[in-house]
Amino acid sequence: MARLDAEHRSHLVERYFPRASHQVIILSTDTEVDQHFYADLEPHIARAYHLSYNDKAKKTTGEEGYFWPTETTNGRKKPAK
């Protein structure tokens, strides 16, 4: 998504991803799916994970959440504002 212009990136988030399939995995950076796009996708997200690489241990671990702190509303995680 990084190489797409803003209009095409918006179309992917608003039109394609929610309808692509019942299960879609999106691997992104914090700038490709920012807080605005995450909020648009949130109704369609079952789980979000942040992959963190530990250079000292030479391994990657998955942690529930995304790139920024989240708050819980009605049992659902939402991006902090």
C-alpha positions, 0 to 999 in steps of 0.5 A: 500500500505504501506505493499507492496514492491516497485515493487508491489506498482509501479505495482498498481500505473502504471497498476491497478489504471488507469484501475480499473474503470472510478471512483476510490477513493484512501485513502493514506498517504503521504508515500504510494502515494509520489510525484513520484507516484502522478505524475504518477497518475496525468493524471488520477486524477480529484480531490485530497483532503487532510483530516485534523483532528482538535483535538480541534474541534474534526472534520475532514475537507477536503481541495482540494490538497494533502500533499504538495504544488502544482503548477498549469500548464495548469489549472491542479494541479501538485505536486511541485518539 
